[in-house]
Amino acid sequence: MKRTVAVAVLGLVFAFATTASAAPIAPYDGSNPFRCKTQKVGTGVDYPDPGADPFCVEFDKTSQNVTDFGIADFVSKEPARTAAAAPKCFYYQHDHWTGSVVQGQQPEVWHWDGEYYFDKARGTGGVSVHNFRIGGQPADMRPYVPDAYKPYFNADGGGVKVINDQGPDPNCAAKVDTPKERRRVYRSGGHSYRPCIPPGGRIGRAHVGLADLGARRKALHKRLGKPRTAKRGIDRWCVVGAANLSVAYSHARRAELIRSTARGQTVDGVGPGSRAGKARGALHLEHRFSIGRTNVLAASGHRGSRLFAGVGNGKVRWLALASAGLRDSRARADLRRFR
């Protein structure tokens, strides 16, 4: 019963923070993208500055009890909270949810802390949930998250940014169409984001997902989008599922080594997260060198390229594909620069 009620309430959170047509675009850590003063109103709706936009609020929703009708009081105030948020162009909310039978006493039925935002000027929004508990015990919320959002969550929680298929609101976009207006509204110079790329498939003889060995740097940027970081011949993209894809380039600016930590990118059923014993047997791995506490092993019989596996604590941490002629010394140097 506790689990059923908690899931129902959590569903309301996702319904408020996103729409059914919203498509995920990137992880969201719950940070506030806007420049604003947080209006802490506790369990009520008495906002010190109801006309603010960006409109940033913090609610205490920890009094969702049964015996004192706390749940009824909470439900009665939600329409007013939604009504205050709906007309805003820029909205951020931080809140704390606790359900109980008797206020302040065990058993705790549910609990989580959440952050949500929407930005009508960009047509984006996000939801982040952490400290999720059911019946007073830490719980993995992934089974209760919409399928499209599951890759952005883990056992400790998580969050996702989404983009609405209706796009930006022109009236809100007009409020941030100059550098001065953007500096007034957004933190970090304009709330830009670079979406995480999808894994894009398995590891083959000459590719890791959508990244091809030997591809020119500009070609990879065109295919995968702008990397999260790019410096000294190394590019790094974040990958959906809390992973990353890193590429090292030769002096001719062609991809000579590609490393992935994405669990979905595998060779013969082996990928990041696989047991080391299984990897050694399936890929015929032999030790080549070490980088810190990671043992780097190479697969035998991988024609046309070289396959490396980084192993530590009994598991595969990453897989990397390198050009066939790449020497161990150069591979080690590239992999060290990925750290």
C-alpha positions in Angstrom: 0.0 0.0 0.0 2.8 2.4 0.9 4.5 1.8 -2.4 1.3 2.3 -4.4 0.5 5.6 -2.7 4.1 6.9 -3.1 4.1 6.0 -6.8 0.8 7.8 -7.3 2.1 11.0 -5.6 5.4 10.8 -7.6 3.4 10.5 -10.8 1.8 13.9 -10.0 5.3 15.4 -9.7 6.3 14.2 -13.1 3.0 15.4 -14.6 3.5 18.8 -13.1 7.1 19.2 -14.1 6.8 17.8 -17.7 4.2 17.1 -20.3 3.3 13.9 -22.0 4.8 15.1 -25.3 8.1 16.3 -23.8 11.2 14.6 -25.1 14.3 14.1 -22.9 17.4 16.0 -24.0 20.0 16.0 -21.2 20.6 15.1 -17.5 19.5 17.7 -14.9 21.2 18.0 -11.5 18.5 20.2 -10.0 20.4 23.4 -10.1 18.6 26.7 -10.6 19.2 28.2 -14.0 17.8 31.6 -13.2 18.9 34.7 -11.4 16.3 35.2 -8.7 15.6 35.4 -5.0 14.1 32.2 -3.6 10.7 32.8 -2.0 10.4 30.4 0.9 6.8 30.1 1.8 6.8 26.9 3.9 3.5 25.0 3.7 1.6 28.0 2.4 1.2 30.1 -0.7 1.8 33.6 0.7 4.5 34.8 -1.7 6.5 37.9 -0.7 6.8 38.8 -4.4 4.1 37.1 -6.5 4.8 39.2 -9.6 8.5 38.1 -9.9 9.6 36.5 -13.1 11.9 34.5 -12.9 9.7 33.1 -10.1 11.6 30.9 -7.7 10.0 29.2 -4.7 10.7 26.7 -2.0 7.9 24.7 -0.4 7.7 22.5 2.7 5.5 19.6 1.8 6.5 17.4 4.7 3.2 17.6 6.6 1.3 15.1 4.3 -0.1 13.3 7.3 -3.4 11.4 7.8 -4.5 12.0 11.4 -4.2 15.8 11.2 -5.6 16.0 7.7 -2.3 17.3 6.4 -2.8 15.5 3.1 -6.1 17.3 2.6 -4.5 20.6 3.4 -1.6 19.9 1.0 -4.0 18.9 -1.9 -6.2 22.0 -1.3 -3.2 24.3 -1.8 -1.7 22.7 -5.0 -4.2 24.4 -7.4 -3.1 27.8 -6.0 0.6 26.9 -6.4 0.0 25.8 -10.0 -2.0 28.9 -10.8 0.9 31.1 -9.5 3.4 29.3 -11.6 1.5 28.9 -14.9 1.7 32.4 -16.2 5.4 32.8 -15.6 8.0 32.6 -18.3 10.8 31.4 -16.0 9.9 29.2 -13.0 12.0 27.2 -10.5 10.7 25.2 -7.6 12.5 23.4 -4.8 10.5 21.3 -2.4 10.5 18.5 0.2 7.9 15.8 0.4 7.1 13.5 3.3 4.0 11.4 3.8 3.1 9.9 7.2 0.2 8.6 9.3 0.9 10.7 12.3 2.9 13.9 11.7 6.5 13.6 12.8 6.2 9.9 13.8 6.9 6.6 12.2 6.0 5.0 9.9 7.2 7.4 7.2 5.2 6.5 4.1 7.2 8.3 1.5 9.9 11.0 1.2 11.9 12.8 -1.5 13.4 16.2 -2.3 12.8 17.7 -5.7 13.7 20.5 -8.0 11.7 21.5 -11.1 11.9 24.3 -13.6 10.4 25.5 -16.9 11.7 28.0 -19.3 9.1 29.1 -21.8 11.6 31.2 -23.7 13.6 28.1 -24.7 10.7 25.6 -24.6 12.5 23.5 -22.0 11.9 22.2 -18.5 13.3 19.7 -16.0 12.7 17.5 -13.0 15.2 16.2 -10.5 14.4 13.9 -7.5 16.7 12.6 -4.8 16.6 11.2 -1.3 13.8 8.9 -2.4 12.4 6.6 0.4 9.4 4.3 0.7 8.4 3.1 4.1 11.4 4.9 5.6 13.9 2.9 3.5 16.0 4.2 0.7 14.5 3.1 -2.6 15.4 3.0 -6.3 13.0 5.3 -8.1 13.8 4.1 -11.6 10.9 1.6 -11.7 8.5 4.5 -11.2 10.0 6.9 -13.7 8.6 7.2 -17.2 10.4 4.9 -19.6 11.9 7.7 -21.7 13.5 9.2 -18.6 14.9 6.0 -17.0 18.5 6.4 -18.5 18.8 9.7 -16.7 18.2 8.2 -13.2 20.1 5.8 -11.0 19.6 4.1 -7.6 20.4 7.5 -5.9 17.9 9.5 -7.9 18.7 11.8 -10.9 17.0 14.2 -13.2 16.2 15.0 -16.8 15.8 18.1 -19.0 13.0 17.9 -21.6 12.0 19.9 -24.6 8.3 20.5 -25.4 7.3 19.8 -29.0 5.3 23.1 -29.0 8.6 25.0 -28.8 9.3 28.4 -27.2 6.7 30.9 -26.3 7.4 34.0 -28.5 6.3 36.4 -25.8 8.7 34.9 -23.3 11.5 34.6 -25.9 11.2 38.4 -26.5 12.1 38.9 -22.9 15.6 37.4 -23.4 16.4 38.4 -26.9 19.3 40.7 -26.0 22.5 40.0 -24.1 21.5 42.4 -21.3 18.1 40.6 -20.8 19.7 37.2 -20.8 22.2 38.3 -18.1 19.3 39.5 -16.0 17.4 36.2 -16.3 20.0 33.5 -16.5 22.9 32.3 -14.5 26.1 31.2 -16.2 25.8 33.5 -19.2 22.5 32.3 -20.6 21.5 28.9 -19.5 22.9 27.1 -22.5 23.0 23.3 -22.6 24.7 20.6 -24.7 22.5 17.5 -24.8 24.0 14.2 -24.1 24.3 11.9 -27.1 22.6 8.5 -27.4 25.0 5.5 -27.2 24.3 4.9 -30.9 24.9 1.2 -31.1 27.6 -1.4 -30.3 31.3 -1.4 -30.8 32.4 -2.7 -34.2 35.7 -3.2 -36.0 36.1 0.4 -36.8 33.4 2.3 -34.8 32.1 2.9 -31.3 28.5 3.7 -31.7 28.3 6.6 -34.2 32.0 7.5 -33.8 34.3 6.1 -36.5 38.0 5.4 -36.3 39.9 7.6 -38.8 37.1 10.1 -39.0 38.1 13.8 -39.2 37.4 15.9 -36.1 35.0 18.2 -38.0 33.1 15.2 -39.3 32.6 13.8 -35.8 31.5 17.2 -34.5 28.9 17.3 -37.3 27.6 13.8 -36.6 27.7 13.9 -32.8 27.3 17.6 -32.1 29.6 19.9 -30.2 31.5 18.0 -27.4 31.2 19.0 -23.8 34.9 19.6 -23.6 37.5 19.9 -26.4 41.2 20.6 -25.7 44.7 19.4 -26.8 43.4 16.9 -29.3 40.9 15.3 -27.0 37.1 15.6 -27.3 34.6 14.4 -24.7 30.8 13.9 -25.1 28.4 12.9 -22.3 26.3 9.9 -23.2 22.8 9.2 -22.1 23.0 6.9 -19.0 25.6 8.9 -17.0 28.4 7.9 -19.3 30.9 9.5 -21.6 32.6 9.1 -25.0 36.1 10.4 -25.4 38.1 10.7 -28.7 41.8 11.3 -29.2 43.1 12.5 -32.5 46.3 12.0 -34.5 48.5 14.8 -35.8 46.4 14.6 -39.0 43.3 15.4 -36.8 41.7 12.0 -37.4 40.3 9.8 -34.6 42.9 7.3 -33.5 41.4 6.1 -30.2 37.8 6.1 -29.0 36.9 5.2 -25.4 33.4 4.6 -24.1 32.0 4.1 -20.5 28.4 3.5 -21.8 27.0 0.1 -20.7 25.1 -0.3 -23.9 28.2 -0.3 -26.1 29.5 -3.9 -26.0 31.6 -6.4 -27.9 30.5 -10.1 -27.7 28.3 -9.2 -24.8 31.0 -7.5 -22.8 30.8 -3.8 -21.9 31.4 -1.3 -19.1 30.1 -2.9 -15.9 30.8 -6.5 -17.0 32.7 -8.8 -14.7 36.4 -8.9 -15.4 36.5 -12.7 -15.5 33.8 -12.8 -18.2 35.5 -10.1 -20.2 38.9 -12.0 -20.1 37.3 -15.2 -21.3 35.0 -13.7 -24.0 37.6 -11.3 -25.5 40.8 -13.2 -24.8 42.3 -10.2 -23.0 46.0 -9.9 -22.1 47.5 -7.3 -19.8 49.4 -4.5 -21.6 49.9 -1.7 -19.1 48.4 0.1 -16.1 47.1 3.6 -15.7 46.8 4.4 -12.0 44.6 1.6 -10.5 43.2 0.6 -13.8 44.7 -2.4 -15.6 44.6 -2.0 -19.4 44.1 -5.2 -21.3 44.1 -5.8 -25.0 41.9 -8.2 -27.0 43.6 -10.7 -29.3 42.2 -11.4 -32.7 40.4 -8.1 -33.1 41.2 -7.5 -36.8 41.4 -4.1 -38.4 41.8 -2.3 -35.1 42.9 -2.7 -31.5 40.4 -3.2 -28.6 41.4 -2.3 -25.1 39.5 -2.8 -21.8 40.1 -0.9 -18.6 39.6 -3.1 -15.6 39.4 -2.2 -11.9 37.8 -3.7 -8.8 36.8 -6.8 -10.7 34.8 -5.0 -13.4 35.3 -3.5 -16.8 35.3 0.3 -16.4 35.5 1.2 -20.1 36.2 -0.2 -23.6 38.4 1.6 -26.1 39.0 1.1 -29.9 42.2 2.2 -31.4 43.7 2.3 -34.9 45.4 -1.0 -35.8 48.9 0.6 -36.0 48.7 2.5 -32.7 51.6 1.5 -30.4 51.0 0.8 -26.7 53.0 3.8 -25.7 50.8 6.1 -27.8 47.6 4.4 -26.6 48.7 4.7 -23.0 49.4 8.4 -23.5 46.0 9.0 -25.1 44.2 7.1 -22.3 46.0 9.0 -19.6 44.8 12.3 -21.2 41.2 11.0 -20.9 41.4 11.0 -17.1 
